[in-house]
Amino acid sequence: TVVATLAEKIWQVSAKALTKKPLSNFKAWDYYLKGRAHYIKWNKSDNVKARTLFKKALELDPDLSMAYIWLAWTYYIEWRLWGFKPENLDKAEVWTNQAVALGENNSDMQFLLSRIAIAGARYQAALAHMERAIELNPNDAEIIANYGLLLIYVSRSEESIPLFKKAMRLNPHYRSGWDTFLGFGYYYTRRYNEAVEV
């Protein structure tokens, strides 16, 4: 099921982080994991709950870089989905930079830095961060699909098409918007019949 897949992915991320750096506070890690569980529900109230939990995690362990990254994501998502308030985008960048300062460099962070750069129309920086995210996690369907969309933004639509197809193959439960992205790829390369079929 989708829920089982998400749970497994969170566990894999957790296990990887544990092997990378010993935890100084397991209660902080517990808050972090609970925050992730709220975040993936993709609604405003759970986003606020996630943010609170990430902050609690950081109060107990200021070196927990993953909590900074996902705290930053809560501000980015609020900016993107619920109002486009500039201060939320600024906070997303500030908290992400805290993780950078701690030496973190994972795909979630690079993906977020790319999205922030896109919001500021800094497309070359966005490409660099997105390409780094894929290097770090070459089978993340969400990152791959968003890389494809970014390529459309920078007039490289032909390259986007195989990326959307790969993302859909990696995640059979893909979001409906990905079909539209693929259609854009076909449309901007003048493959109109294939765009209509999508």
N, C-alpha and C positions, 0 to 999 in steps of 0.2 A: 504494500500500500504506500501511498504518498507519505503518510505520517511515519511509517516505519523507515522509509528511505531517509527522511529528514532526521529522524532520531539517530540513525546509523551515521549519517554525515556529521552530526554534532559530536557523536562519540569519537569518530575518527579524528576530528579536529582537536578534541580534548586530549586524546591519547598522544597525538603528535606534540602538542604543547607541553605535556607532562614530561616527555622524553627530551624535549629541547632544553628545558630549564626547570630546576626543582622549584616547587611551590613553597613560598614562605608562610602561606596562610590558606589552609584548605577551606575555611569558611568563606574567604574572598572568592575562591574558585566556585564554590557552591552558588554564591550570589551571581557570579558571571554566567554560569550555566542556566540558572533560572531566568536571567535577563534575556539570554538567547531564545529560550522557549517562548517568552512573551513577544520578542521581536518578530519572530517568524509568523505570528498571527496576522500581521499586516493590517492593523487598525490603530486608530489614534490613541485609544485608552491603553491598549497593551504596549504601544510604543512609549508612552509615558511611564508605565510600570517598568519596562525594560530599562529605561534611562535611570530610574531611581535605583534599580538593582545594580547596574554597572557602577554608579557612583558609590554605593555601599561597598562594593568590591574594592574600589580604589581607595576608600577610606582605610580599609584593612590592609591593603597591599598596593601601595603607590607605584610599584614596579610591574604590575600586572598589565603588560602592554596590550593584550587582547581586549581587555575591558575598555581601554582608551579607544581602540579602533571601533568597537561596536557602540560605544557611547557616541562617537562621532557619526556613525551610521544613523543613529536615532535622530540626530539633528538634520542630517542630509535628507532623510526620508520625510521628516516634517516639512522641510523646505520644499521638497519635490511634490509631495502629495497634498499638503494642507496649508497653502498660503504663499509660498515663494517669498517669505520674509528674509531679507538679506542677512539679518543677524544670525539666523539658523545656519546658513551656509558658512558664515564666518566661524561660528562655533564648531562646525564639522571640521573645518580646516585646522583650527587651533588644537582640538583634541587629537586629530590624526598626527599632527606634528609632535605631540607628546609621545606617541608611540614611536615615531621616527627617532626622537631624541634618545629613546631607550634602546635603539638598535634593532627594532623590529623591522622585518621586511617580508611580509607574507602576501599572498595573492589578494586577500580581502582588503588589506591596506592599499595596495597598488591599484586595485579596482576602484576604491573610493577616491583616491587621489585623482584618478582619471575622470571620474564623474564630476568632481569639483572643478577640475580644469575645463571640462566641457561647459559647465555652467558659466564659466568666465570667458568662454570663446577662446581658450588657449589650446588650440587643437593639436599642435605639435607636442606639447607637454602631455596632453591627454593620450595621444598615440603611444608615447614612450612609456607611460605608466601602464596602459592597457597591455602593451606587448610584454612588459615585465611581469604583469599578473599572469599572463598565459604561460610564460616561461616557468613560473613558479607552480602553476596548477593547470597543466595543459588539457585536462578533461573536465573543467568546470563549465557546464553548459551555459550558465547565466553569464559568465564572463565572455565566453565565445560569442554568444548572441549579441551582447552589447558591443563587442569589438566590431562585429559585422555592421551594426548600426552606425558606429563611429566612422567606419570606412565610407559609408554612404554620405555622411556629413562632409567628408573631405574629398568627395568626387572620385572615390575608388570603389564604385558599386560592383564592378565585376568580381572583385576579390571578396565581396561580402557574401555572395551567394553560397559558396561551399561552406562558409562558416555557419550560416543559418541552418543548413542541412545537417552539419555535424552536431550542432547544438540540439536539434530536434532528435537526432539519433541517440545522443547521449542521455537525453531526458525525454522519454516517451510521453510524460505528463506535462509537457511544456505549456507555457502560458499562451493563450490564444493570440496575443499580440505578435508572437513570433511569425505567424503566418503572414501578417501584414508586413513585417520587416522583410520577409523573403519576397513578397510581392513588390515592395519598393525596389529591392535589388534588381528584379527582373525589369521593372518599369524604367528605371534610370539607365539600364543597358539596352533599352528599346526591344526587349524580348516581351512584347505586349501579350502574345497569346499565352505564354507561361504565367505572366502576371495575372491574367484573368482566371486561369485554372486554379491558381492558389486561392 
